[in-house]
């Protein structure tokens, strides 16, 4: 792809002028995820009246954050634009609203309504190539005819795969803050922690004003580097106006408060030492001028791995001040050897849930289905085998009667494990649907470990253990979950005091009641609480077949 062919747009309002009607897709190529998430809906509002915009973003946290941010930004811009998250489509009047969805919640809303009432749709983070994100794109191509904007990285491969799917979709490149200097090491680092500390201290001592953000792979590295920076600054007596704060998953409350205090502080310099989670995080100080990138991250399996070129470019784009600089703690040759971007999830993950979703929607031949990434034959075969063993498809690959009876679950809640859908489907003929729904809801809410509350006080732990034992039954953990649910929710959800006395997680079980109600309403089961007269035999057989893996 010739990058010179891009339409470089400095004034974002011109983007809307490119948006026509019909099923044409427009690709916005940019590194920053937060700017199009907030600015594109506002620009559409400014150029169109009575708009109802849907924005699909890859995580619930990001969706809520963008929803809040657009409210604040619209007030400053003087453009009325109310925002909401994850609402039913039929409750959204066309009055200049912007609703943020995750791919899962978007598919859920589509499954419930079977129509898309939005005047404009924006899909963010398409370069993530998540399974349900790509499913959203495939659904939109089949059923949506309005203006569609896809936001992705400007890497040629990220754009190319979207252009191939949308048959030469128009590209618009959204200019971001320009990085002035990109620095690499001359030789690979022998000690990453020492190199990171040296780099941060040198920037702080020799460069001008501006905050610093550093990307490392693990929490342990973050803490080691922070300790090293503080020791060096203290020894040099230069730490007075410098705050060094961590940013990683599962931070303690006091650590988060320290981070926010540092970000809110006027004057001085903040050094944010972070893991990869800060790549897409928007609530960072507006004057980040220096990025330090180790080039490493942690895989889902907990292993330290190299980031992709896309990851490194996104990190570099965290610069939010003109004249920013990026220091990569590896050589330029090492950067060139990195892969462009991660493979699509559908290329490596199980496909039984997504295959069941398409079959439930009426797709006859999954092999001819148009999707952004073509499903691998070996994963398709594995998915069909899994569904056949669960009695959800027949020998000819069509839905069985059991699958048809719960096809609404597959359409409205496609992200539920197929074994749970199969369990609910078989329970309809075994007079134990109420019990299976309770078990599934408790599992989806977190399972047995989340249901139990273990107090911090050592003296109370033995008491909690004894009370938890009262719920346990010899039939196994899943029937124990059923016992907990029925004890806590029959005839209705107990008072919070009861949960405290029984050392159970009120929030988790309350979530389970909401999930159970949703499951029951989707398949049209009126009863919400378990009926004591229902037979346990069928329930135990279903649990043994679908839960005890």
VMD Tcl script that draws the C-alpha trace (Angstrom):
set ca {
  {0.00 0.00 0.00}
  {1.33 3.44 -0.96}
  {1.14 5.63 2.12}
  {1.24 8.73 -0.08}
  {-2.26 7.84 -1.25}
  {-3.68 8.48 2.21}
  {-5.85 11.50 2.69}
  {-4.08 13.30 5.54}
  {-6.64 15.24 7.53}
  {-5.44 17.88 9.96}
  {-8.86 19.37 10.57}
  {-10.96 16.52 11.94}
  {-14.22 18.09 10.76}
  {-13.32 17.13 7.19}
  {-13.77 13.49 8.18}
  {-17.53 13.90 8.26}
  {-17.51 15.41 4.79}
  {-16.13 12.09 3.50}
  {-18.93 10.10 5.11}
  {-21.68 9.35 2.66}
  {-24.65 7.02 2.90}
  {-25.00 3.42 1.91}
  {-22.83 0.50 2.91}
  {-19.46 2.13 2.23}
  {-16.93 1.82 5.06}
  {-14.48 4.58 5.90}
  {-11.25 3.64 7.64}
  {-9.77 6.17 10.03}
  {-6.07 5.38 10.36}
  {-4.57 6.69 13.60}
  {-2.46 5.54 16.54}
  {-4.53 7.16 19.28}
  {-7.57 5.20 20.42}
  {-9.05 7.91 22.65}
  {-9.32 10.79 20.17}
  {-11.62 9.15 17.59}
  {-13.59 7.61 20.45}
  {-14.62 11.06 21.59}
  {-14.07 13.42 18.68}
  {-15.72 11.48 15.85}
  {-19.17 11.37 17.53}
  {-18.92 15.09 18.24}
  {-17.92 15.85 14.65}
  {-20.86 13.82 13.38}
  {-23.18 15.69 15.75}
  {-21.87 19.00 14.43}
  {-22.59 18.06 10.82}
  {-25.84 16.11 11.18}
  {-29.06 16.56 13.14}
  {-31.03 13.92 15.06}
  {-28.10 11.53 15.09}
  {-28.04 8.32 17.09}
  {-24.47 7.02 17.10}
  {-23.20 3.63 18.21}
  {-19.53 3.29 19.12}
  {-18.08 -0.22 19.59}
  {-14.92 -0.37 21.70}
  {-13.05 -3.47 22.82}
  {-13.42 -3.28 26.63}
  {-16.16 -2.32 29.06}
  {-13.75 -0.13 31.02}
  {-12.85 1.85 27.89}
  {-16.50 2.17 26.87}
  {-17.47 3.65 30.24}
  {-14.45 5.95 30.21}
  {-15.19 7.27 26.71}
  {-18.87 7.71 27.57}
  {-17.96 9.93 30.49}
  {-15.33 11.80 28.50}
  {-17.63 12.67 25.61}
  {-20.11 14.25 28.04}
  {-17.37 16.54 29.34}
  {-15.91 17.26 25.90}
  {-19.31 18.06 24.38}
  {-19.95 20.68 27.06}
  {-16.63 22.38 26.28}
  {-17.33 22.20 22.54}
  {-20.84 23.59 23.00}
  {-22.33 20.64 21.13}
  {-25.09 18.79 23.02}
  {-24.32 15.10 22.99}
  {-25.56 12.78 25.73}
  {-23.85 9.41 26.09}
  {-24.92 6.07 27.48}
  {-23.56 2.54 27.76}
  {-25.05 -0.81 26.76}
  {-28.76 0.11 26.61}
  {-31.46 -1.78 24.78}
  {-31.85 -0.33 21.32}
  {-35.61 0.12 21.56}
  {-35.16 2.49 24.52}
  {-33.01 4.93 22.54}
  {-34.98 7.73 20.85}
  {-33.21 9.53 18.01}
  {-32.22 12.70 19.86}
  {-28.48 13.19 19.50}
  {-27.27 10.32 21.60}
  {-24.04 8.38 21.52}
  {-24.04 4.89 22.98}
  {-20.82 2.97 23.68}
  {-20.84 -0.81 23.37}
  {-18.39 -3.62 23.78}
  {-18.54 -6.14 20.91}
  {-20.36 -8.55 23.25}
  {-22.99 -6.01 24.33}
  {-23.49 -4.88 20.72}
  {-24.16 -8.45 19.59}
  {-26.44 -8.94 22.56}
  {-28.50 -5.89 21.61}
  {-28.62 -6.99 17.98}
  {-29.77 -10.46 19.02}
  {-32.60 -9.01 21.10}
  {-33.84 -6.58 18.44}
  {-32.67 -8.08 15.10}
  {-32.29 -4.57 13.70}
  {-29.81 -1.71 13.90}
  {-31.53 1.66 14.43}
  {-28.37 3.80 14.47}
  {-27.72 6.56 11.96}
  {-23.94 6.13 12.26}
  {-21.72 3.36 13.62}
  {-18.07 3.70 14.66}
  {-15.98 0.61 15.42}
  {-12.78 1.31 17.35}
  {-9.71 -0.82 17.99}
  {-10.20 -3.00 14.92}
  {-6.44 -3.69 14.97}
  {-7.05 -5.74 18.15}
  {-8.68 -8.35 15.86}
  {-10.67 -9.86 18.72}
  {-13.03 -12.75 18.01}
  {-16.24 -10.92 18.86}
  {-14.95 -7.66 17.39}
  {-14.52 -9.37 14.03}
  {-17.96 -10.95 14.46}
  {-19.43 -7.46 14.82}
  {-17.77 -6.41 11.55}
  {-19.17 -9.46 9.77}
  {-22.67 -8.79 11.13}
  {-22.51 -5.13 10.08}
  {-21.46 -6.05 6.56}
  {-24.46 -8.36 6.26}
  {-27.19 -6.15 7.74}
  {-26.11 -2.50 8.08}
  {-26.41 0.01 5.21}
  {-25.61 3.29 6.95}
  {-22.33 5.20 7.34}
  {-19.70 3.00 8.97}
  {-16.35 4.22 10.31}
  {-13.60 1.74 11.25}
  {-10.70 3.02 13.35}
  {-7.41 1.17 13.15}
  {-3.66 1.56 13.33}
  {-2.01 3.16 10.28}
  {0.19 0.09 9.79}
  {-0.38 -1.19 6.23}
  {-1.36 -4.69 7.41}
  {-3.99 -3.31 9.80}
  {-5.53 -1.23 7.03}
  {-5.11 -3.85 4.34}
  {-7.14 -6.53 6.05}
  {-10.05 -4.12 6.52}
  {-9.83 -2.89 2.95}
  {-9.88 -6.45 1.69}
  {-12.99 -7.22 3.74}
  {-14.78 -4.02 2.71}
  {-13.54 -4.19 -0.88}
  {-11.38 -1.10 -1.10}
  {-12.92 1.04 1.65}
  {-11.86 4.70 1.68}
  {-8.97 5.59 4.00}
  {-8.55 8.74 6.03}
  {-5.42 9.26 8.13}
  {-6.00 11.26 11.29}
  {-2.86 13.18 12.22}
  {-1.77 12.90 15.84}
  {0.92 14.65 17.87}
  {4.18 14.33 15.99}
  {7.05 12.56 17.72}
  {10.16 14.64 17.05}
  {12.92 12.23 18.10}
  {13.05 8.44 18.18}
  {16.03 6.99 20.07}
  {17.30 3.40 20.08}
  {20.10 1.67 21.96}
  {23.31 1.04 20.05}
  {23.63 -2.41 21.65}
  {21.11 -4.72 23.41}
  {20.76 -4.04 27.12}
  {22.42 -6.47 29.52}
  {20.28 -5.33 32.45}
  {16.88 -3.88 31.53}
  {16.10 -2.53 35.01}
  {19.39 -0.60 35.21}
  {18.97 0.71 31.67}
  {15.41 1.86 32.42}
  {16.51 3.62 35.61}
  {19.43 5.35 33.84}
  {17.19 6.51 31.00}
  {14.47 7.94 33.27}
  {16.99 9.75 35.52}
  {18.88 11.19 32.53}
  {15.66 12.49 30.96}
  {14.60 14.02 34.25}
  {17.99 15.67 34.75}
  {18.82 16.81 31.22}
  {15.55 17.36 29.34}
  {13.01 20.15 29.67}
  {9.57 20.09 31.28}
  {7.11 17.31 30.60}
  {5.92 14.06 32.14}
  {7.52 10.67 31.41}
  {5.78 7.34 30.88}
  {7.75 4.10 30.86}
  {6.47 0.73 29.61}
  {7.73 -2.48 31.22}
  {6.40 -6.03 31.12}
  {5.70 -7.03 34.74}
  {4.68 -5.59 38.09}
  {7.96 -6.78 39.59}
  {9.94 -4.80 37.01}
  {7.79 -1.74 37.66}
  {8.50 -1.82 41.39}
  {12.24 -2.46 40.91}
  {12.56 0.45 38.49}
  {10.62 2.80 40.78}
  {12.88 1.89 43.67}
  {15.95 2.44 41.50}
  {14.76 5.83 40.22}
  {13.90 7.09 43.69}
  {17.28 5.95 45.06}
  {19.15 7.69 42.25}
  {17.18 10.93 42.53}
  {17.63 10.96 46.28}
  {21.38 10.41 46.02}
  {21.59 13.26 43.51}
  {19.27 15.42 45.64}
  {17.10 16.06 42.56}
  {13.86 14.36 43.56}
  {12.02 17.33 45.05}
  {9.73 18.10 42.11}
  {9.62 14.58 40.65}
  {6.87 12.08 41.48}
  {7.50 8.44 40.53}
  {4.29 6.39 40.47}
  {3.36 2.84 39.38}
  {0.57 1.82 37.02}
  {-0.35 -1.87 36.64}
  {-3.25 -4.25 37.11}
  {-4.47 -5.11 40.61}
  {-3.00 -1.99 42.19}
  {-3.83 -1.34 45.84}
  {-6.18 1.53 46.67}
  {-3.44 3.62 48.28}
  {-1.25 3.15 45.19}
  {-4.05 4.34 42.90}
  {-4.65 7.35 45.14}
  {-0.94 8.18 44.95}
  {-1.08 7.91 41.16}
  {-4.11 10.20 40.86}
  {-2.61 12.72 43.29}
  {0.54 12.85 41.17}
  {-1.46 13.27 37.95}
  {-3.53 16.09 39.46}
  {-0.55 17.93 40.89}
  {0.31 21.19 39.18}
  {3.94 21.75 38.37}
  {6.85 19.37 38.68}
  {7.38 16.19 36.72}
  {5.63 12.83 37.00}
  {7.34 9.61 35.95}
  {4.70 6.90 35.36}
  {6.23 3.43 35.39}
  {3.63 1.17 33.80}
  {2.85 -2.18 32.25}
  {1.23 -2.54 28.82}
  {-2.22 -1.69 30.24}
  {-1.28 2.01 29.95}
  {-1.11 1.73 26.12}
  {-4.82 2.42 25.70}
  {-5.55 4.22 28.95}
  {-6.87 7.74 28.41}
  {-6.80 9.23 31.92}
  {-3.13 10.16 31.84}
  {-1.64 13.66 32.29}
  {-2.01 15.86 29.20}
  {1.66 16.86 29.08}
  {3.45 13.55 28.46}
  {6.51 14.48 26.47}
  {8.75 11.45 26.91}
  {8.04 7.76 26.34}
  {10.45 5.05 27.47}
  {9.62 1.65 25.96}
  {11.20 -1.67 26.95}
  {9.57 -3.37 23.95}
  {8.35 -6.16 26.22}
  {4.99 -7.30 27.56}
  {3.41 -10.25 29.35}
  {1.43 -12.87 27.43}
  {-1.89 -14.30 28.61}
  {0.07 -17.31 29.84}
  {2.17 -15.03 32.05}
  {5.35 -15.26 29.95}
  {7.51 -12.28 29.04}
  {7.36 -11.74 25.27}
  {8.28 -9.10 22.74}
  {5.63 -6.58 21.82}
  {4.59 -6.06 18.20}
  {5.47 -3.08 16.04}
  {1.89 -1.94 16.49}
  {2.24 -2.05 20.28}
  {5.44 -0.02 20.11}
  {3.85 2.58 17.83}
  {0.83 2.90 20.12}
  {3.15 3.39 23.08}
  {5.11 6.04 21.19}
  {1.86 7.84 20.49}
  {1.27 8.34 24.21}
  {3.24 11.54 23.65}
  {0.67 14.30 24.07}
  {2.94 17.37 23.82}
  {4.46 18.79 20.65}
  {8.14 17.98 20.39}
  {7.92 14.65 22.17}
  {10.70 12.10 22.33}
  {10.64 8.30 22.48}
  {13.44 6.18 23.95}
  {13.30 2.51 22.99}
  {15.40 0.28 25.20}
  {16.40 -1.99 22.33}
  {18.18 -1.59 19.00}
  {16.61 -0.42 15.76}
  {17.46 -3.79 14.21}
  {15.49 -5.52 16.96}
  {12.50 -3.28 16.22}
  {12.61 -4.18 12.53}
  {12.56 -7.88 13.48}
  {9.31 -7.54 15.47}
  {6.09 -8.82 13.90}
  {3.71 -6.11 12.68}
  {0.71 -7.15 14.77}
  {-0.72 -10.13 16.62}
  {-2.70 -12.72 14.63}
  {-6.47 -12.52 14.80}
  {-8.02 -14.37 17.75}
  {-10.00 -16.58 15.40}
  {-6.71 -17.92 14.07}
  {-5.62 -19.32 17.44}
  {-8.66 -19.62 19.75}
  {-11.53 -22.10 19.94}
  {-14.39 -21.34 17.56}
  {-17.26 -23.39 18.99}
  {-19.06 -20.32 20.42}
  {-18.79 -18.22 17.28}
  {-19.75 -21.17 15.03}
  {-22.85 -21.84 17.14}
  {-23.70 -18.13 16.91}
  {-23.64 -18.12 13.12}
  {-25.57 -21.38 12.85}
  {-28.22 -19.99 15.20}
  {-28.50 -16.90 12.99}
  {-29.31 -19.18 10.06}
  {-25.97 -19.40 8.25}
  {-26.10 -22.65 6.31}
  {-22.45 -23.00 5.31}
  {-19.88 -21.64 7.73}
  {-17.14 -22.20 5.14}
  {-18.54 -19.55 2.78}
  {-19.24 -16.98 5.49}
  {-17.60 -13.58 4.90}
  {-15.47 -12.61 7.91}
  {-12.45 -10.25 8.21}
  {-10.16 -13.20 9.02}
  {-10.95 -16.53 7.41}
  {-11.56 -19.24 9.99}
  {-8.85 -21.95 9.89}
  {-10.08 -25.35 8.74}
  {-8.55 -27.18 11.71}
  {-10.28 -24.89 14.25}
  {-13.58 -25.17 12.39}
  {-13.35 -28.96 12.45}
  {-12.58 -28.89 16.17}
  {-15.52 -26.56 16.81}
  {-17.96 -28.73 14.88}
  {-16.73 -31.80 16.78}
  {-17.25 -30.03 20.12}
  {-20.77 -28.96 19.15}
  {-21.61 -32.46 17.92}
  {-20.44 -34.03 21.19}
  {-22.66 -31.56 23.04}
  {-25.62 -32.69 20.87}
  {-26.00 -29.16 19.50}
  {-25.46 -30.07 15.85}
  {-26.32 -33.20 13.87}
  {-24.10 -35.29 11.63}
  {-24.85 -32.98 8.68}
  {-23.80 -29.88 10.65}
  {-27.31 -28.53 11.29}
  {-28.74 -27.46 14.64}
  {-30.41 -30.21 16.66}
  {-33.76 -29.74 18.39}
  {-31.91 -29.08 21.64}
  {-29.88 -26.29 20.01}
  {-32.96 -24.85 18.34}
  {-34.75 -24.68 21.70}
  {-32.02 -22.38 23.05}
  {-30.91 -20.70 19.83}
  {-32.02 -17.37 21.32}
  {-29.27 -17.81 23.93}
  {-26.67 -18.32 21.21}
  {-27.84 -15.19 19.40}
  {-28.36 -12.86 22.37}
  {-25.54 -14.15 24.58}
  {-23.07 -15.78 22.17}
  {-20.13 -15.41 24.57}
  {-21.62 -17.94 27.03}
  {-19.67 -21.22 26.85}
  {-21.42 -23.69 24.56}
  {-21.42 -26.39 27.24}
  {-23.61 -24.11 29.41}
  {-25.96 -23.51 26.47}
  {-26.13 -27.28 25.88}
  {-26.83 -27.88 29.59}
  {-29.71 -25.39 29.56}
  {-31.08 -26.88 26.36}
  {-31.10 -30.42 27.74}
  {-32.59 -29.25 31.04}
  {-35.77 -28.16 29.25}
  {-36.74 -31.80 28.79}
  {-35.51 -32.97 32.20}
  {-37.69 -30.79 34.46}
  {-34.63 -29.16 36.00}
  {-34.25 -25.96 34.01}
  {-34.60 -23.78 37.09}
  {-31.75 -25.56 38.85}
  {-29.44 -25.56 35.83}
  {-30.08 -21.85 35.27}
  {-29.05 -21.18 38.86}
  {-25.83 -23.17 38.51}
  {-24.94 -21.54 35.18}
  {-25.63 -18.07 36.58}
  {-23.43 -18.73 39.61}
  {-20.63 -20.03 37.38}
  {-20.83 -17.02 35.06}
  {-20.76 -14.70 38.08}
  {-17.47 -16.18 39.30}
  {-18.01 -19.67 40.66}
  {-17.45 -21.10 44.11}
  {-14.28 -19.16 44.92}
  {-16.04 -15.85 44.31}
  {-19.15 -16.93 46.23}
  {-17.24 -17.47 49.46}
  {-15.95 -14.53 51.46}
  {-12.86 -15.19 53.59}
  {-12.31 -12.55 56.29}
  {-8.87 -11.03 56.83}
  {-9.02 -11.56 60.59}
  {-7.41 -14.88 61.44}
  {-9.81 -15.48 64.34}
  {-12.81 -15.33 62.00}
  {-11.40 -17.54 59.28}
  {-12.20 -20.74 61.18}
  {-15.76 -19.53 61.74}
  {-16.12 -18.75 58.04}
  {-14.75 -22.17 57.13}
  {-17.30 -23.90 59.39}
  {-20.22 -21.91 57.98}
  {-19.10 -22.54 54.40}
  {-19.06 -26.25 55.19}
  {-22.81 -26.07 55.92}
  {-23.46 -25.29 52.25}
  {-21.27 -28.08 50.88}
  {-22.92 -31.27 49.64}
  {-21.46 -34.61 48.65}
  {-22.76 -34.26 45.08}
  {-19.93 -31.81 44.33}
  {-19.12 -28.11 43.91}
  {-21.81 -27.31 41.35}
  {-24.63 -28.59 43.53}
  {-22.96 -26.66 46.36}
  {-23.31 -23.56 44.19}
  {-26.98 -24.40 43.70}
  {-27.38 -24.80 47.44}
  {-25.79 -21.40 48.08}
  {-27.98 -19.73 45.47}
  {-31.21 -21.22 46.77}
  {-30.28 -20.39 50.37}
  {-29.45 -16.80 49.47}
  {-32.22 -16.10 46.97}
  {-35.30 -18.04 48.11}
  {-37.90 -16.66 48.07}
  {-35.94 -13.46 47.30}
  {-32.42 -12.11 47.72}
  {-31.56 -11.95 51.41}
  {-30.53 -8.78 53.21}
  {-26.83 -7.87 53.15}
  {-26.61 -8.69 56.86}
  {-27.41 -12.32 56.09}
  {-24.47 -12.46 53.67}
  {-22.13 -10.99 56.29}
  {-23.28 -13.57 58.84}
  {-22.73 -16.42 56.37}
  {-19.46 -15.09 54.90}
  {-20.82 -14.97 51.36}
  {-20.16 -12.44 48.61}
  {-23.30 -10.34 48.29}
  {-22.23 -8.55 45.09}
  {-21.35 -11.80 43.34}
  {-24.63 -13.53 44.18}
  {-26.60 -10.42 43.33}
  {-24.88 -10.48 39.93}
  {-25.85 -14.15 39.62}
  {-29.51 -13.28 40.21}
  {-29.37 -10.70 37.42}
  {-27.66 -13.14 35.05}
  {-30.19 -15.84 35.91}
  {-33.10 -13.51 35.29}
  {-31.61 -12.57 31.92}
  {-31.07 -16.20 30.93}
  {-34.62 -17.08 31.93}
  {-36.12 -14.16 30.02}
  {-34.17 -14.93 26.83}
  {-35.40 -18.54 26.66}
  {-38.87 -17.63 27.94}
  {-38.80 -19.41 31.29}
  {-41.12 -17.60 33.66}
  {-39.97 -19.00 37.01}
  {-36.95 -17.31 38.53}
  {-36.46 -19.33 41.74}
  {-35.74 -23.03 41.88}
  {-38.71 -25.29 42.44}
  {-38.09 -27.79 45.24}
  {-40.37 -30.33 43.55}
  {-38.19 -30.56 40.44}
  {-36.26 -33.75 40.09}
  {-32.59 -33.74 41.03}
  {-31.79 -36.81 38.96}
  {-31.83 -34.97 35.66}
  {-29.89 -32.08 37.16}
  {-27.13 -34.36 38.41}
  {-26.86 -36.11 35.04}
  {-26.57 -32.79 33.20}
  {-23.98 -31.50 35.69}
  {-21.94 -34.65 35.26}
  {-22.05 -34.38 31.48}
  {-21.52 -30.65 30.92}
  {-19.90 -29.21 34.05}
  {-17.51 -31.85 35.38}
  {-14.77 -31.48 32.79}
}
mol new
graphics top color blue
foreach p $ca { graphics top sphere $p radius 0.5 }
foreach p [lrange $ca 0 end-1] q [lrange $ca 1 end] { graphics top cylinder $p $q radius 0.2 }
display resetview
